[in-house]
Amino acid sequence: MGALKSTPDPIEYADLSEKTGYSLKQIRVLHKRFRELSDGDDVLRREHFRCISSLKYNPIRVEIIEAFFNRRNFSPSHQGSADEIGFEEFLVVMSHFRPPSPKITDEQRKNIRREKLQFIFNMHDSDGDGLVTLEDYRHVVEELLSRSGALGKETAKAIADAAMFEVARTVGHKDPNEFYEGITFEHFLKLLSNFDIESRMNIRFLKSDVNPFCQLCC
């Protein structure tokens, strides 16, 4: 992956469409927004995201920005963090927020769900050791619930605390505070098995509280 030239040709667009699921029209719009955000450069850096005013007060602002530079979000085989990203990397990360098509198979839906949850897991596994601490897990659940608009902050926090006890029980601890190592992605999948991540992740990032991504995608 890397920076594409200023105006990708039709073949490059077709390749990106197959890779991300975006239509050619959507890719053209996203490329225009990418160039606007990068001030006409062929790469994006963290400072470009930090300048987005509507992202300034988001409680997981740092995690959102870092997600765009986390190499694991470009490909499962990649590790580490990038200093800058080209349009292809930007598009691949953005594709995690696309709502699934209603015409996909159950197997495809299952894979999409796993990819979305892996993305969220990576956001909170900041050191890349394959573990999310229980405090991080509490934060994940609380944010997913409260930011969707379906529940108030206190209700979401209570559910998140209950989820922490469920984590502790699952891994064999009665007191969640005794378990410091964290949970693996497989535990994460199991614990969020009944959570509607497909629609809530889309609403959270593309329609409600992160306006710059609305602007980037519309």
C-alpha positions in Angstrom: 0.0 0.0 0.0 1.0 3.6 -0.3 0.2 7.0 -1.7 -1.6 6.9 -5.0 -0.9 9.6 -7.6 -3.0 12.7 -7.4 -5.7 11.4 -9.7 -6.0 7.6 -9.6 -6.8 6.0 -13.0 -9.8 3.8 -13.6 -7.8 0.6 -13.0 -6.7 1.8 -9.6 -10.2 2.8 -8.7 -11.5 -0.7 -9.8 -8.9 -2.4 -7.6 -9.8 -0.3 -4.7 -13.5 -0.9 -5.2 -12.9 -4.7 -5.1 -10.7 -4.4 -2.1 -12.9 -2.1 0.0 -16.5 -2.6 -1.2 -16.9 1.1 -2.1 -18.4 1.9 -5.5 -16.4 3.9 -8.0 -18.5 7.0 -7.4 -17.9 6.7 -3.6 -14.2 6.3 -4.1 -14.1 9.4 -6.3 -15.8 11.4 -3.6 -13.6 10.0 -0.8 -10.5 10.8 -2.9 -11.7 14.4 -3.2 -12.3 14.6 0.5 -8.9 13.0 1.2 -7.1 15.7 -0.9 -9.1 18.4 0.9 -8.1 17.1 4.3 -4.5 16.7 3.3 -4.3 20.2 1.8 -3.6 18.7 -1.6 -0.9 16.4 -0.5 -0.8 12.7 -1.5 -0.5 11.6 2.2 -2.3 12.3 5.5 -0.5 12.7 8.8 -1.8 12.9 12.3 -1.8 16.7 12.4 -4.3 16.7 9.5 -6.8 14.8 11.7 -6.0 16.9 14.8 -7.2 20.0 12.9 -10.7 18.6 12.4 -12.7 20.8 14.8 -15.6 18.4 15.3 -13.2 15.7 16.4 -11.6 17.9 19.1 -13.9 16.9 22.0 -14.6 13.3 21.1 -13.7 11.1 24.1 -11.8 8.6 22.0 -10.3 11.2 19.7 -6.8 9.7 20.1 -8.0 6.2 19.5 -9.8 7.2 16.3 -6.8 9.1 14.9 -4.4 6.2 15.8 -6.7 3.7 14.1 -5.9 5.4 10.7 -2.1 4.8 11.3 -2.3 1.3 12.9 -0.8 -1.0 10.3 -2.9 -3.9 11.6 -5.9 -2.1 10.2 -4.3 -2.2 6.7 -3.7 -5.9 6.8 -3.8 -8.6 9.6 -0.2 -9.5 8.8 1.1 -5.9 9.4 2.4 -4.6 12.7 3.4 -1.3 14.2 2.3 2.3 13.4 2.7 4.4 10.3 3.8 8.0 10.3 1.7 8.9 7.3 -0.9 7.1 5.1 -1.8 7.3 1.4 -5.3 7.2 -0.1 -5.4 3.4 -0.2 -4.7 3.0 3.5 -7.2 5.7 4.3 -9.8 4.0 2.2 -9.2 0.6 3.7 -9.6 2.0 7.2 -12.8 3.9 6.2 -14.2 0.7 4.8 -14.5 -0.7 8.3 -17.3 1.8 8.9 -19.4 0.8 5.8 -22.7 -0.8 6.7 -23.0 -4.4 5.3 -25.1 -4.9 2.2 -28.5 -6.6 2.8 -27.7 -9.1 0.1 -24.6 -10.7 1.6 -24.5 -14.3 2.9 -24.5 -15.3 6.5 -20.9 -16.3 6.2 -20.0 -12.9 4.7 -21.9 -11.1 7.5 -20.0 -13.1 10.1 -16.7 -12.1 8.5 -17.7 -8.5 8.4 -18.7 -8.6 12.0 -15.4 -10.2 13.0 -13.4 -7.5 11.0 -15.3 -4.7 12.7 -14.7 -6.1 16.2 -11.1 -6.7 15.3 -10.9 -3.0 14.4 -12.4 -1.9 17.7 -10.1 -4.3 19.6 -7.1 -2.9 17.8 -8.1 0.6 18.7 -7.9 -0.2 22.4 -5.0 -2.6 22.2 -2.6 0.3 22.0 0.6 -1.5 22.6 -0.2 -4.3 20.1 0.3 -7.1 22.5 -3.0 -8.8 21.6 -4.6 -8.0 25.0 -7.1 -5.4 26.1 -7.1 -4.6 29.8 -10.4 -4.8 31.8 -10.4 -1.1 32.2 -10.1 -0.7 28.4 -12.8 -3.2 28.0 -15.1 -1.2 30.3 -14.3 1.8 28.2 -15.1 0.0 24.9 -18.5 -1.3 26.1 -19.5 2.0 27.7 -18.6 4.0 24.6 -20.4 1.6 22.2 -23.5 1.8 24.3 -23.7 5.4 25.3 -22.4 6.9 22.0 -25.1 5.0 20.0 -27.7 7.3 21.6 -29.8 4.3 22.8 -28.7 4.6 26.5 -27.6 7.2 28.9 -24.1 7.4 30.1 -24.8 6.1 33.6 -26.9 3.1 32.3 -24.1 2.3 29.8 -21.5 2.5 32.6 -23.6 0.1 34.8 -23.8 -2.4 31.9 -20.1 -2.0 31.2 -19.3 -2.8 34.9 -21.5 -5.9 34.7 -19.7 -6.9 31.6 -16.4 -6.6 33.4 -17.6 -9.1 36.0 -18.6 -11.4 33.2 -15.1 -11.1 31.7 -13.6 -12.0 35.1 -16.0 -15.0 35.5 -15.2 -16.2 32.0 -11.5 -16.2 32.5 -11.8 -17.8 36.0 -11.7 -14.8 38.4 -14.4 -13.8 40.8 -13.0 -10.2 41.2 -12.3 -8.4 37.9 -9.7 -6.2 39.7 -7.6 -9.3 40.2 -7.2 -9.9 36.5 -4.7 -7.4 35.1 -3.4 -9.1 32.1 -6.4 -8.4 29.9 -8.5 -10.3 27.5 -7.7 -11.7 24.1 -9.6 -11.0 20.9 -11.3 -14.4 21.1 -12.7 -13.5 24.6 -13.7 -10.1 23.1 -15.6 -11.8 20.3 -17.4 -14.1 22.8 -18.3 -11.3 25.2 -19.8 -9.1 22.4 -21.4 -12.0 20.5 -24.9 -10.5 20.9 -23.9 -6.9 20.3 -25.2 -5.3 17.1 -21.8 -3.9 16.0 -22.7 -3.8 12.3 -25.3 -1.0 12.6 -23.9 0.8 15.8 -20.4 1.1 14.5 -21.7 2.7 11.3 -24.0 5.1 13.2 -21.4 6.1 15.7 -18.7 7.0 13.2 -20.6 8.0 10.1 -23.9 9.6 11.1 -23.7 10.9 14.6 -20.8 12.1 16.7 -17.9 12.2 14.3 -18.9 14.8 11.8 -15.7 14.9 9.9 -16.3 11.3 8.7 -19.8 12.3 7.7 -18.3 15.0 5.6 -15.6 12.7 4.2 -18.1 10.1 3.1 -21.0 12.2 1.9 
